[in-house]
Amino acid sequence: MRKAEITAFLSMVFVLLVSFVLGILEISFIQTSKNLSRLSADRAVFSVFGEYHEKLLSDYHIFAIEGSYGTGEFSEEKLTERMQYYGTGDMKYDVTGIQYLTDRQGQPFREQVLQYMEEKYGISIIRDFTGLTTEWKEQAVLGKEMEEKEKGILEEADSLMENAQIPEKTEENGGSDISETDGENTEQGNPFTCIEQIEKSGILSVVMPKDMELSGKEIDLGAQASNRSLNTGRGTFPVRQGTDGLEEKLLFNEYILNNLSNAVSDPAAQSSEGVGITSENSDRSLSYETEYVIEGKASDKENLESFLMKLLLVRMALNYVYLIGDSEKQSEAAAFAAAVTTVLLIPEAAGALKQLVLLAWAAGESIVDIRTLLSGKKAALVKSSDTWQLPLSSLLTLGSSNEQIGGEDVPGGVEYKDYLRIFLFLENPDDVNMRLLDRIEENIKTEYGMDYFKADQCVTKLEADSTSEILGGITYEFPVYFGYE
């Protein structure tokens, strides 16, 4: 028999080998546990963001989690609890970053809209408009300039009349009126009637087509996302650059025109000859939604009135430019002014009255244009002798209670939607973002009875620090992130 023995050296080598193997096993277990924790957290956050709001996506193509989960009471804990529900109950989450649709004046919302429009339409949908934006800006400037002129028309006319020596009415002369002339225009009336009516009762009193019913809907403006205090996100997330560029603005505005109603598309306010959106919008809290995005007022009436006043001034400026260049109509206005000032014994004021009559005539033609647009027809952008619709004689009664002069459809002209597009482009993008969110929020509430829905509770991105216990009290911390991009 041989005696067994082991040296101290071999014992140490054996112990080291066993320790090494056990260490490798422990490291492998820890690393595997870390990977499993990450996979579990990723699965959980993907599952949570898979609970996007169905109506927001189906109706408006926007991804977001409704963070109150139908309760109306939002808290970040609801999100972390949902993550724990999806198989990570042993993990703890500390939310370090969160983003809502309304953050930075609705920029996360704007990014998703642009992505959707680019993927569905590309730039082909706006190709016809990219070259017109400079012209749109010029029209807006003309409208601003015309606003000052329009305000002074009645004051200047009154000033002229103060210097007039109006003959007493007798059987021989039949009395005198500002509208009485000795030329072709011999009808009773006043060329400033339509402007006086606008000053007295508002523009809607003279431009509404006969068969158009004015919507009486209104909302609580203070409760809208654009006016109330909002949840505010935190953290640093990827941001798309250039969301307010020319093409981006045009794309975003097409999204608005495709998804919101307006005065011409709404069936409750639609002329019998117009083509409107069907009853799918009848439950909405406003009928003139696009006008709301432009004007931001509480009622349909206020929004339409404010928008049409802007439209009147732009049309008035364009029509006045045409009148200045039309010698025939210049002669008509001069003859009318000369006849009136002669009757009133102030012939020296004929030149000044002629300019006022031209301005009033441009305003009258613009009123007819707006009636045409509100009836769903097209009006000529730049007038010609063939497309000018209002004779000077008809101006004398325009705006009176018994007249109803409607415009004719002009093939190749501009329609009401074109002017909505123009004024949307001229608005501040941040205001447009938030007012559009106002409408989406209101529509989801009213159409689906989801009174709890709020845009500033809709989460689009989330970042959190996750803590997992993996072995004998050892904890592992790692970040988890998800965003709709």
Steps between C-alpha positions, in 0.01 A plus 500: 500500500610854424441786737276783362612855553445852362725794528404844624559636149250265341247583773529870421468435128187292561343769718578767242351293219180438697475871591556600139230265375255616767584864421439446131166339582401789727603761244307314233195486725523871581544597136218272395279652769590848377408408144177342613418811704560722196292272281220500755509879533504543121209261464310687769555847354415377149180349639408822679552708188301245308199627696478814285170683485297330230280795394793739490675268259203395285359852459811718507792258436678597823667256738477578873413328828204652682680517835196512727373167361144627479488653848582861417759499779850475360806382693835358394446213744225369274758449227755328725227281648405390150863414432510290816177335392668380184741268681738732682339504841836458672641814337476858615475791258594862541369711211776737391343630179150522361352675198138604435331598174471859623865555596685792340175640357400169346826419321484121572153503346622700200785254442261205480263685267785585264628144503154368416446753220842435349450124503148513357521787251857620470545849360273435203200623696657846543688532172247746359526731802873535562534773240204700629610574856672829412181614330300399808720717721460792262122461510510508880698825489247649258223397736669675792539816296139484387384468861601857571332627185180310576479648847522852362251478213192596699684770693623663178156472342343665805763773486410575139130512584564753778619747238207432269216745449212260464205662322168476667273238356237652275250373251723636222828338598358201686755548773856376484687192606863399479397238251316727257694562180428645161681224312414141452490439877171647607383256762424591857750368752837551658833358377614464859199297618690174511788651699257667740327165550831330577588773752157477660418129504817317401612340179274195536196721452597571138698197375292202609341325201124474507490126568788490751414438864745642753626253761434593862753262655755621754756360743655589833819668383667485841470121509692453174855368493619823338378703799511285814794393716654182359707207614857567395749235401866481595815337374692520175362321199582494128342798326424537131651811347327726248138437594407858407652510154302587189417143398436394860251781556315417181487129584377567851228731373379239251461264795275760665290549187464123463391437859301805613173646378444859389212734418463367147547133581264492800155372407323721755643811335512383142342675208269280299745525210810417704670169567558425866636243738243241601337456840813346650583845639154581634592410858801730516493791741584749222397490137752750365807324631757625251388856566554431871859390434558831321313731739487319836167643621234330710208479257443408138346841439802688636749285310314531171449873542865564579623283213262652246610850601857407414380350176297812417805723540717281277232477232432873531867581441517282189175641364609857564823440308290380207271805514798735493607342172157485334439827313134421432417448866711801594280706269184359657621589849610846387163571337317383809720712731467806277122471489471460876736784587326726251163432660653562844669819378853378577644432152853541632455177699433287191852352495493400866148352470607303193774325701255423781253358249772281349586367846133435574460332163798274573343414835166426335661271244684325785172437678365334187824299476460372857138404437626306200766322706261417785263346245769251405581673170823646367584868465760657274823574686587795278203671339446586137217675320343158442520382862401827671152433641364815670374794289535841662122537499465181709753633752245762603272237657757235597463424869141618524241266641326416172797420274662162439765522233680169455820436312557272205735203501829581323676196348865495597445744786576462870266338751438547870741221591780681316461800729499276805829359371644850455412624847613176666838550337521855635420398859760433770580123488492469880148645513391270218642195684319571824167599348501186289562300819204686652278373223630142512450491877147639474404269215612187682304613806178582318498234229593207725387617844858492632472799731822401675715548188760777517779565256747584776448154651600327175854361534718456192842427653622360830841452660551333839775359721424136578627318810499120514623265775690219330701302761516502876419867543705613201306763303534596139405844375449576131304749283193406300357715220220495246359765271266514202739610227 
